Amino acid sequence: MIDEVRAGAVWRKSSHSGSGNADCVEVATNLPGIVGVRDSKDPEGLHLGFSHADWRALTARIKRGELSSRPNDS
């Protein structure tokens, strides 16, 4: 699946990754059945794949403040 993500993905920077923010992710929503996620600083590194439902659930929890955006936040 990762090769499929790399080959067909059209990446866009997250709208919450400001222009000067070093913590940037890119997402690809054009893939059938999955949303690809990668670190914009390491585009050839690891990629994650989420189902569309799981991606919506994850982003909803982040927007509600249920998940920390940094490991040391409490």
PyMOL Python script that loads the backbone (N, CA, C, O; Angstrom):
from pymol import cmd

cmd.read_pdbstr("""\
ATOM      1  N   MET A   1       0.815  -1.193   0.000  1.00  0.00           N
ATOM      2  CA  MET A   1       0.000   0.000   0.000  1.00  0.00           C
ATOM      3  C   MET A   1       0.861   1.261   0.000  1.00  0.00           C
ATOM      4  O   MET A   1       0.491   2.251  -0.630  1.00  0.00           O
ATOM      5  N   ILE A   2       1.973   1.247   0.674  1.00  0.00           N
ATOM      6  CA  ILE A   2       2.824   2.431   0.740  1.00  0.00           C
ATOM      7  C   ILE A   2       3.316   2.832  -0.641  1.00  0.00           C
ATOM      8  O   ILE A   2       3.356   4.021  -0.955  1.00  0.00           O
ATOM      9  N   ASP A   3       3.694   1.864  -1.475  1.00  0.00           N
ATOM     10  CA  ASP A   3       4.121   2.193  -2.829  1.00  0.00           C
ATOM     11  C   ASP A   3       2.997   2.859  -3.607  1.00  0.00           C
ATOM     12  O   ASP A   3       3.248   3.772  -4.392  1.00  0.00           O
ATOM     13  N   GLU A   4       1.762   2.416  -3.401  1.00  0.00           N
ATOM     14  CA  GLU A   4       0.614   3.038  -4.058  1.00  0.00           C
ATOM     15  C   GLU A   4       0.447   4.475  -3.590  1.00  0.00           C
ATOM     16  O   GLU A   4       0.138   5.359  -4.389  1.00  0.00           O
ATOM     17  N   VAL A   5       0.649   4.712  -2.297  1.00  0.00           N
ATOM     18  CA  VAL A   5       0.542   6.067  -1.754  1.00  0.00           C
ATOM     19  C   VAL A   5       1.591   6.956  -2.397  1.00  0.00           C
ATOM     20  O   VAL A   5       1.284   8.059  -2.849  1.00  0.00           O
ATOM     21  N   ARG A   6       2.812   6.486  -2.438  1.00  0.00           N
ATOM     22  CA  ARG A   6       3.890   7.292  -3.005  1.00  0.00           C
ATOM     23  C   ARG A   6       3.683   7.565  -4.487  1.00  0.00           C
ATOM     24  O   ARG A   6       3.974   8.665  -4.958  1.00  0.00           O
ATOM     25  N   ALA A   7       3.188   6.586  -5.223  1.00  0.00           N
ATOM     26  CA  ALA A   7       3.075   6.721  -6.678  1.00  0.00           C
ATOM     27  C   ALA A   7       1.917   7.620  -7.098  1.00  0.00           C
ATOM     28  O   ALA A   7       2.070   8.420  -8.021  1.00  0.00           O
ATOM     29  N   GLY A   8       0.775   7.510  -6.448  1.00  0.00           N
ATOM     30  CA  GLY A   8      -0.398   8.221  -6.927  1.00  0.00           C
ATOM     31  C   GLY A   8      -0.840   9.404  -6.100  1.00  0.00           C
ATOM     32  O   GLY A   8      -1.818  10.064  -6.451  1.00  0.00           O
ATOM     33  N   ALA A   9      -0.159   9.688  -5.025  1.00  0.00           N
ATOM     34  CA  ALA A   9      -0.611  10.722  -4.101  1.00  0.00           C
ATOM     35  C   ALA A   9      -0.362  12.130  -4.640  1.00  0.00           C
ATOM     36  O   ALA A   9       0.688  12.430  -5.209  1.00  0.00           O
ATOM     37  N   VAL A  10      -1.361  12.971  -4.439  1.00  0.00           N
ATOM     38  CA  VAL A  10      -1.220  14.408  -4.676  1.00  0.00           C
ATOM     39  C   VAL A  10      -1.226  15.044  -3.293  1.00  0.00           C
ATOM     40  O   VAL A  10      -2.262  15.107  -2.631  1.00  0.00           O
ATOM     41  N   TRP A  11      -0.063  15.511  -2.865  1.00  0.00           N
ATOM     42  CA  TRP A  11       0.119  15.992  -1.498  1.00  0.00           C
ATOM     43  C   TRP A  11      -0.228  17.466  -1.378  1.00  0.00           C
ATOM     44  O   TRP A  11       0.022  18.254  -2.290  1.00  0.00           O
ATOM     45  N   ARG A  12      -0.811  17.829  -0.233  1.00  0.00           N
ATOM     46  CA  ARG A  12      -1.030  19.233   0.103  1.00  0.00           C
ATOM     47  C   ARG A  12      -0.666  19.434   1.562  1.00  0.00           C
ATOM     48  O   ARG A  12      -0.845  18.542   2.391  1.00  0.00           O
ATOM     49  N   LYS A  13      -0.159  20.599   1.856  1.00  0.00           N
ATOM     50  CA  LYS A  13       0.238  20.925   3.223  1.00  0.00           C
ATOM     51  C   LYS A  13      -1.012  21.150   4.069  1.00  0.00           C
ATOM     52  O   LYS A  13      -1.981  21.755   3.609  1.00  0.00           O
ATOM     53  N   SER A  14      -0.985  20.670   5.284  1.00  0.00           N
ATOM     54  CA  SER A  14      -2.097  20.862   6.192  1.00  0.00           C
ATOM     55  C   SER A  14      -2.378  22.349   6.370  1.00  0.00           C
ATOM     56  O   SER A  14      -1.451  23.154   6.458  1.00  0.00           O
ATOM     57  N   SER A  15      -3.650  22.711   6.422  1.00  0.00           N
ATOM     58  CA  SER A  15      -4.028  24.114   6.609  1.00  0.00           C
ATOM     59  C   SER A  15      -3.630  24.633   7.985  1.00  0.00           C
ATOM     60  O   SER A  15      -3.615  25.844   8.205  1.00  0.00           O
ATOM     61  N   HIS A  16      -3.308  23.740   8.910  1.00  0.00           N
ATOM     62  CA  HIS A  16      -2.897  24.146  10.253  1.00  0.00           C
ATOM     63  C   HIS A  16      -1.378  24.196  10.396  1.00  0.00           C
ATOM     64  O   HIS A  16      -0.873  24.452  11.489  1.00  0.00           O
ATOM     65  N   SER A  17      -0.656  23.962   9.332  1.00  0.00           N
ATOM     66  CA  SER A  17       0.808  24.033   9.351  1.00  0.00           C
ATOM     67  C   SER A  17       1.224  25.382   8.784  1.00  0.00           C
ATOM     68  O   SER A  17       1.534  25.491   7.598  1.00  0.00           O
ATOM     69  N   GLY A  18       1.233  26.400   9.619  1.00  0.00           N
ATOM     70  CA  GLY A  18       1.552  27.753   9.167  1.00  0.00           C
ATOM     71  C   GLY A  18       2.849  27.822   8.391  1.00  0.00           C
ATOM     72  O   GLY A  18       3.639  26.879   8.410  1.00  0.00           O
ATOM     73  N   SER A  19       3.074  28.934   7.708  1.00  0.00           N
ATOM     74  CA  SER A  19       4.231  29.064   6.825  1.00  0.00           C
ATOM     75  C   SER A  19       5.557  28.945   7.565  1.00  0.00           C
ATOM     76  O   SER A  19       6.541  28.503   6.973  1.00  0.00           O
ATOM     77  N   GLY A  20       5.616  29.322   8.831  1.00  0.00           N
ATOM     78  CA  GLY A  20       6.865  29.232   9.571  1.00  0.00           C
ATOM     79  C   GLY A  20       6.927  28.063  10.538  1.00  0.00           C
ATOM     80  O   GLY A  20       7.897  27.914  11.281  1.00  0.00           O
ATOM     81  N   ASN A  21       5.901  27.244  10.527  1.00  0.00           N
ATOM     82  CA  ASN A  21       5.799  26.142  11.481  1.00  0.00           C
ATOM     83  C   ASN A  21       6.692  24.979  11.060  1.00  0.00           C
ATOM     84  O   ASN A  21       6.607  24.503   9.928  1.00  0.00           O
ATOM     85  N   ALA A  22       7.542  24.527  11.966  1.00  0.00           N
ATOM     86  CA  ALA A  22       8.443  23.413  11.663  1.00  0.00           C
ATOM     87  C   ALA A  22       7.740  22.064  11.778  1.00  0.00           C
ATOM     88  O   ALA A  22       8.271  21.057  11.310  1.00  0.00           O
ATOM     89  N   ASP A  23       6.564  22.023  12.389  1.00  0.00           N
ATOM     90  CA  ASP A  23       5.819  20.774  12.589  1.00  0.00           C
ATOM     91  C   ASP A  23       4.741  20.653  11.514  1.00  0.00           C
ATOM     92  O   ASP A  23       3.559  20.861  11.785  1.00  0.00           O
ATOM     93  N   CYS A  24       5.154  20.320  10.308  1.00  0.00           N
ATOM     94  CA  CYS A  24       4.218  20.297   9.184  1.00  0.00           C
ATOM     95  C   CYS A  24       3.939  18.879   8.716  1.00  0.00           C
ATOM     96  O   CYS A  24       4.833  18.035   8.651  1.00  0.00           O
ATOM     97  N   VAL A  25       2.691  18.643   8.396  1.00  0.00           N
ATOM     98  CA  VAL A  25       2.321  17.388   7.754  1.00  0.00           C
ATOM     99  C   VAL A  25       1.675  17.707   6.422  1.00  0.00           C
ATOM    100  O   VAL A  25       1.123  18.788   6.219  1.00  0.00           O
ATOM    101  N   GLU A  26       1.756  16.745   5.522  1.00  0.00           N
ATOM    102  CA  GLU A  26       1.088  16.838   4.245  1.00  0.00           C
ATOM    103  C   GLU A  26       0.110  15.678   4.147  1.00  0.00           C
ATOM    104  O   GLU A  26       0.382  14.582   4.636  1.00  0.00           O
ATOM    105  N   VAL A  27      -1.022  15.925   3.516  1.00  0.00           N
ATOM    106  CA  VAL A  27      -2.024  14.888   3.354  1.00  0.00           C
ATOM    107  C   VAL A  27      -2.348  14.707   1.878  1.00  0.00           C
ATOM    108  O   VAL A  27      -2.270  15.647   1.088  1.00  0.00           O
ATOM    109  N   ALA A  28      -2.708  13.496   1.528  1.00  0.00           N
ATOM    110  CA  ALA A  28      -3.160  13.175   0.175  1.00  0.00           C
ATOM    111  C   ALA A  28      -4.529  12.532   0.297  1.00  0.00           C
ATOM    112  O   ALA A  28      -4.661  11.440   0.849  1.00  0.00           O
ATOM    113  N   THR A  29      -5.547  13.207  -0.217  1.00  0.00           N
ATOM    114  CA  THR A  29      -6.911  12.707  -0.104  1.00  0.00           C
ATOM    115  C   THR A  29      -7.448  12.194  -1.437  1.00  0.00           C
ATOM    116  O   THR A  29      -8.630  11.865  -1.547  1.00  0.00           O
ATOM    117  N   ASN A  30      -6.594  12.125  -2.440  1.00  0.00           N
ATOM    118  CA  ASN A  30      -7.036  11.694  -3.765  1.00  0.00           C
ATOM    119  C   ASN A  30      -6.933  10.185  -3.992  1.00  0.00           C
ATOM    120  O   ASN A  30      -7.262   9.700  -5.075  1.00  0.00           O
ATOM    121  N   LEU A  31      -6.488   9.456  -3.002  1.00  0.00           N
ATOM    122  CA  LEU A  31      -6.281   8.017  -3.157  1.00  0.00           C
ATOM    123  C   LEU A  31      -7.549   7.243  -2.814  1.00  0.00           C
ATOM    124  O   LEU A  31      -8.232   7.576  -1.846  1.00  0.00           O
ATOM    125  N   PRO A  32      -7.871   6.215  -3.595  1.00  0.00           N
ATOM    126  CA  PRO A  32      -9.093   5.450  -3.306  1.00  0.00           C
ATOM    127  C   PRO A  32      -8.981   4.674  -1.996  1.00  0.00           C
ATOM    128  O   PRO A  32      -8.106   3.823  -1.835  1.00  0.00           O
ATOM    129  N   GLY A  33      -9.881   4.983  -1.066  1.00  0.00           N
ATOM    130  CA  GLY A  33      -9.967   4.222   0.170  1.00  0.00           C
ATOM    131  C   GLY A  33      -9.042   4.636   1.293  1.00  0.00           C
ATOM    132  O   GLY A  33      -9.206   4.168   2.420  1.00  0.00           O
ATOM    133  N   ILE A  34      -8.062   5.509   1.022  1.00  0.00           N
ATOM    134  CA  ILE A  34      -7.148   5.907   2.101  1.00  0.00           C
ATOM    135  C   ILE A  34      -6.801   7.389   2.011  1.00  0.00           C
ATOM    136  O   ILE A  34      -6.906   8.018   0.959  1.00  0.00           O
ATOM    137  N   VAL A  35      -6.385   7.916   3.156  1.00  0.00           N
ATOM    138  CA  VAL A  35      -5.800   9.248   3.237  1.00  0.00           C
ATOM    139  C   VAL A  35      -4.337   9.033   3.606  1.00  0.00           C
ATOM    140  O   VAL A  35      -4.034   8.420   4.630  1.00  0.00           O
ATOM    141  N   GLY A  36      -3.439   9.536   2.779  1.00  0.00           N
ATOM    142  CA  GLY A  36      -2.009   9.428   3.055  1.00  0.00           C
ATOM    143  C   GLY A  36      -1.540  10.615   3.873  1.00  0.00           C
ATOM    144  O   GLY A  36      -2.010  11.737   3.680  1.00  0.00           O
ATOM    145  N   VAL A  37      -0.617  10.370   4.782  1.00  0.00           N
ATOM    146  CA  VAL A  37      -0.062  11.421   5.634  1.00  0.00           C
ATOM    147  C   VAL A  37       1.444  11.249   5.680  1.00  0.00           C
ATOM    148  O   VAL A  37       1.949  10.136   5.828  1.00  0.00           O
ATOM    149  N   ARG A  38       2.167  12.373   5.550  1.00  0.00           N
ATOM    150  CA  ARG A  38       3.633  12.319   5.635  1.00  0.00           C
ATOM    151  C   ARG A  38       4.171  13.593   6.265  1.00  0.00           C
ATOM    152  O   ARG A  38       3.482  14.611   6.326  1.00  0.00           O
ATOM    153  N   ASP A  39       5.391  13.524   6.722  1.00  0.00           N
ATOM    154  CA  ASP A  39       6.115  14.664   7.276  1.00  0.00           C
ATOM    155  C   ASP A  39       6.659  15.479   6.111  1.00  0.00           C
ATOM    156  O   ASP A  39       7.395  14.951   5.278  1.00  0.00           O
ATOM    157  N   SER A  40       6.305  16.753   6.043  1.00  0.00           N
ATOM    158  CA  SER A  40       6.745  17.575   4.912  1.00  0.00           C
ATOM    159  C   SER A  40       8.255  17.770   4.878  1.00  0.00           C
ATOM    160  O   SER A  40       8.817  18.053   3.820  1.00  0.00           O
ATOM    161  N   LYS A  41       8.914  17.624   6.015  1.00  0.00           N
ATOM    162  CA  LYS A  41      10.374  17.773   6.057  1.00  0.00           C
ATOM    163  C   LYS A  41      11.091  16.520   5.577  1.00  0.00           C
ATOM    164  O   LYS A  41      12.285  16.563   5.281  1.00  0.00           O
ATOM    165  N   ASP A  42      10.370  15.399   5.495  1.00  0.00           N
ATOM    166  CA  ASP A  42      10.962  14.123   5.084  1.00  0.00           C
ATOM    167  C   ASP A  42      10.002  13.399   4.137  1.00  0.00           C
ATOM    168  O   ASP A  42       9.468  12.348   4.490  1.00  0.00           O
ATOM    169  N   PRO A  43       9.776  13.949   2.940  1.00  0.00           N
ATOM    170  CA  PRO A  43       8.772  13.370   2.044  1.00  0.00           C
ATOM    171  C   PRO A  43       9.090  11.956   1.570  1.00  0.00           C
ATOM    172  O   PRO A  43       8.184  11.243   1.137  1.00  0.00           O
ATOM    173  N   GLU A  44      10.321  11.541   1.637  1.00  0.00           N
ATOM    174  CA  GLU A  44      10.674  10.173   1.243  1.00  0.00           C
ATOM    175  C   GLU A  44      10.684   9.225   2.435  1.00  0.00           C
ATOM    176  O   GLU A  44      10.926   8.028   2.279  1.00  0.00           O
ATOM    177  N   GLY A  45      10.423   9.756   3.621  1.00  0.00           N
ATOM    178  CA  GLY A  45      10.417   8.939   4.837  1.00  0.00           C
ATOM    179  C   GLY A  45       9.125   8.149   4.974  1.00  0.00           C
ATOM    180  O   GLY A  45       8.459   7.837   3.987  1.00  0.00           O
ATOM    181  N   LEU A  46       8.789   7.838   6.202  1.00  0.00           N
ATOM    182  CA  LEU A  46       7.603   7.032   6.488  1.00  0.00           C
ATOM    183  C   LEU A  46       6.324   7.760   6.092  1.00  0.00           C
ATOM    184  O   LEU A  46       6.224   8.980   6.217  1.00  0.00           O
ATOM    185  N   HIS A  47       5.362   6.999   5.618  1.00  0.00           N
ATOM    186  CA  HIS A  47       4.042   7.501   5.277  1.00  0.00           C
ATOM    187  C   HIS A  47       3.025   6.712   6.100  1.00  0.00           C
ATOM    188  O   HIS A  47       3.214   5.529   6.381  1.00  0.00           O
ATOM    189  N   LEU A  48       1.968   7.379   6.472  1.00  0.00           N
ATOM    190  CA  LEU A  48       0.868   6.712   7.160  1.00  0.00           C
ATOM    191  C   LEU A  48      -0.328   6.665   6.227  1.00  0.00           C
ATOM    192  O   LEU A  48      -0.503   7.541   5.381  1.00  0.00           O
ATOM    193  N   GLY A  49      -1.135   5.656   6.385  1.00  0.00           N
ATOM    194  CA  GLY A  49      -2.367   5.542   5.616  1.00  0.00           C
ATOM    195  C   GLY A  49      -3.533   5.319   6.558  1.00  0.00           C
ATOM    196  O   GLY A  49      -3.491   4.426   7.404  1.00  0.00           O
ATOM    197  N   PHE A  50      -4.579   6.131   6.416  1.00  0.00           N
ATOM    198  CA  PHE A  50      -5.787   6.026   7.235  1.00  0.00           C
ATOM    199  C   PHE A  50      -6.973   5.787   6.320  1.00  0.00           C
ATOM    200  O   PHE A  50      -6.990   6.268   5.187  1.00  0.00           O
ATOM    201  N   SER A  51      -7.961   5.053   6.798  1.00  0.00           N
ATOM    202  CA  SER A  51      -9.221   5.018   6.062  1.00  0.00           C
ATOM    203  C   SER A  51      -9.822   6.426   6.160  1.00  0.00           C
ATOM    204  O   SER A  51      -9.481   7.189   7.063  1.00  0.00           O
ATOM    205  N   HIS A  52     -10.710   6.760   5.233  1.00  0.00           N
ATOM    206  CA  HIS A  52     -11.324   8.089   5.284  1.00  0.00           C
ATOM    207  C   HIS A  52     -12.099   8.286   6.591  1.00  0.00           C
ATOM    208  O   HIS A  52     -12.075   9.372   7.171  1.00  0.00           O
ATOM    209  N   ALA A  53     -12.781   7.243   7.050  1.00  0.00           N
ATOM    210  CA  ALA A  53     -13.531   7.335   8.311  1.00  0.00           C
ATOM    211  C   ALA A  53     -12.600   7.555   9.497  1.00  0.00           C
ATOM    212  O   ALA A  53     -12.889   8.380  10.364  1.00  0.00           O
ATOM    213  N   ASP A  54     -11.491   6.828   9.545  1.00  0.00           N
ATOM    214  CA  ASP A  54     -10.532   6.999  10.645  1.00  0.00           C
ATOM    215  C   ASP A  54      -9.894   8.381  10.607  1.00  0.00           C
ATOM    216  O   ASP A  54      -9.660   8.986  11.654  1.00  0.00           O
ATOM    217  N   TRP A  55      -9.611   8.887   9.405  1.00  0.00           N
ATOM    218  CA  TRP A  55      -9.013  10.225   9.281  1.00  0.00           C
ATOM    219  C   TRP A  55      -9.994  11.290   9.784  1.00  0.00           C
ATOM    220  O   TRP A  55      -9.601  12.203  10.511  1.00  0.00           O
ATOM    221  N   ARG A  56     -11.260  11.173   9.401  1.00  0.00           N
ATOM    222  CA  ARG A  56     -12.266  12.127   9.888  1.00  0.00           C
ATOM    223  C   ARG A  56     -12.387  12.058  11.405  1.00  0.00           C
ATOM    224  O   ARG A  56     -12.486  13.091  12.067  1.00  0.00           O
ATOM    225  N   ALA A  57     -12.380  10.851  11.959  1.00  0.00           N
ATOM    226  CA  ALA A  57     -12.484  10.700  13.414  1.00  0.00           C
ATOM    227  C   ALA A  57     -11.274  11.300  14.119  1.00  0.00           C
ATOM    228  O   ALA A  57     -11.420  11.970  15.141  1.00  0.00           O
ATOM    229  N   LEU A  58     -10.083  11.064  13.582  1.00  0.00           N
ATOM    230  CA  LEU A  58      -8.866  11.610  14.183  1.00  0.00           C
ATOM    231  C   LEU A  58      -8.870  13.136  14.147  1.00  0.00           C
ATOM    232  O   LEU A  58      -8.612  13.782  15.163  1.00  0.00           O
ATOM    233  N   THR A  59      -9.162  13.712  12.988  1.00  0.00           N
ATOM    234  CA  THR A  59      -9.138  15.172  12.891  1.00  0.00           C
ATOM    235  C   THR A  59     -10.242  15.808  13.735  1.00  0.00           C
ATOM    236  O   THR A  59     -10.057  16.908  14.255  1.00  0.00           O
ATOM    237  N   ALA A  60     -11.382  15.137  13.880  1.00  0.00           N
ATOM    238  CA  ALA A  60     -12.448  15.650  14.741  1.00  0.00           C
ATOM    239  C   ALA A  60     -11.994  15.688  16.195  1.00  0.00           C
ATOM    240  O   ALA A  60     -12.262  16.659  16.904  1.00  0.00           O
ATOM    241  N   ARG A  61     -11.315  14.647  16.639  1.00  0.00           N
ATOM    242  CA  ARG A  61     -10.813  14.611  18.024  1.00  0.00           C
ATOM    243  C   ARG A  61      -9.766  15.701  18.247  1.00  0.00           C
ATOM    244  O   ARG A  61      -9.742  16.329  19.306  1.00  0.00           O
ATOM    245  N   ILE A  62      -8.914  15.924  17.270  1.00  0.00           N
ATOM    246  CA  ILE A  62      -7.908  16.993  17.394  1.00  0.00           C
ATOM    247  C   ILE A  62      -8.601  18.342  17.492  1.00  0.00           C
ATOM    248  O   ILE A  62      -8.254  19.153  18.350  1.00  0.00           O
ATOM    249  N   LYS A  63      -9.577  18.594  16.626  1.00  0.00           N
ATOM    250  CA  LYS A  63     -10.296  19.875  16.631  1.00  0.00           C
ATOM    251  C   LYS A  63     -11.031  20.111  17.939  1.00  0.00           C
ATOM    252  O   LYS A  63     -11.155  21.253  18.384  1.00  0.00           O
ATOM    253  N   ARG A  64     -11.519  19.042  18.560  1.00  0.00           N
ATOM    254  CA  ARG A  64     -12.212  19.172  19.851  1.00  0.00           C
ATOM    255  C   ARG A  64     -11.231  19.306  21.017  1.00  0.00           C
ATOM    256  O   ARG A  64     -11.651  19.499  22.158  1.00  0.00           O
ATOM    257  N   GLY A  65      -9.947  19.207  20.744  1.00  0.00           N
ATOM    258  CA  GLY A  65      -8.950  19.331  21.809  1.00  0.00           C
ATOM    259  C   GLY A  65      -8.748  18.082  22.623  1.00  0.00           C
ATOM    260  O   GLY A  65      -8.186  18.142  23.717  1.00  0.00           O
ATOM    261  N   GLU A  66      -9.195  16.945  22.117  1.00  0.00           N
ATOM    262  CA  GLU A  66      -9.083  15.699  22.859  1.00  0.00           C
ATOM    263  C   GLU A  66      -7.683  15.090  22.767  1.00  0.00           C
ATOM    264  O   GLU A  66      -7.318  14.247  23.588  1.00  0.00           O
ATOM    265  N   LEU A  67      -6.910  15.507  21.787  1.00  0.00           N
ATOM    266  CA  LEU A  67      -5.563  14.984  21.611  1.00  0.00           C
ATOM    267  C   LEU A  67      -4.559  16.124  21.606  1.00  0.00           C
ATOM    268  O   LEU A  67      -4.815  17.183  21.032  1.00  0.00           O
ATOM    269  N   SER A  68      -3.452  15.911  22.227  1.00  0.00           N
ATOM    270  CA  SER A  68      -2.401  16.913  22.260  1.00  0.00           C
ATOM    271  C   SER A  68      -1.663  16.945  20.936  1.00  0.00           C
ATOM    272  O   SER A  68      -1.459  15.903  20.312  1.00  0.00           O
ATOM    273  N   SER A  69      -1.262  18.127  20.503  1.00  0.00           N
ATOM    274  CA  SER A  69      -0.489  18.227  19.270  1.00  0.00           C
ATOM    275  C   SER A  69       0.998  18.043  19.520  1.00  0.00           C
ATOM    276  O   SER A  69       1.770  17.918  18.570  1.00  0.00           O
ATOM    277  N   ARG A  70       1.411  18.026  20.768  1.00  0.00           N
ATOM    278  CA  ARG A  70       2.810  17.842  21.133  1.00  0.00           C
ATOM    279  C   ARG A  70       2.903  16.775  22.217  1.00  0.00           C
ATOM    280  O   ARG A  70       2.036  16.710  23.089  1.00  0.00           O
ATOM    281  N   PRO A  71       3.942  15.934  22.179  1.00  0.00           N
ATOM    282  CA  PRO A  71       4.055  14.843  23.157  1.00  0.00           C
ATOM    283  C   PRO A  71       4.076  15.304  24.602  1.00  0.00           C
ATOM    284  O   PRO A  71       3.618  14.562  25.472  1.00  0.00           O
ATOM    285  N   ASN A  72       4.580  16.481  24.900  1.00  0.00           N
ATOM    286  CA  ASN A  72       4.723  16.923  26.290  1.00  0.00           C
ATOM    287  C   ASN A  72       3.563  17.748  26.780  1.00  0.00           C
ATOM    288  O   ASN A  72       3.553  18.149  27.944  1.00  0.00           O
ATOM    289  N   ASP A  73       2.557  18.026  25.916  1.00  0.00           N
ATOM    290  CA  ASP A  73       1.390  18.769  26.356  1.00  0.00           C
ATOM    291  C   ASP A  73       0.531  17.897  27.263  1.00  0.00           C
ATOM    292  O   ASP A  73       0.397  16.694  27.038  1.00  0.00           O
ATOM    293  N   SER A  74      -0.037  18.501  28.266  1.00  0.00           N
ATOM    294  CA  SER A  74      -0.937  17.762  29.159  1.00  0.00           C
ATOM    295  C   SER A  74      -2.268  18.427  29.239  1.00  0.00           C
ATOM    296  O   SER A  74      -3.156  17.948  29.944  1.00  0.00           O
TER     297      SER A  74
END
""", "prot")
cmd.dss("prot")
cmd.show_as("cartoon", "prot")
cmd.util.cbc("prot")
cmd.orient("prot")
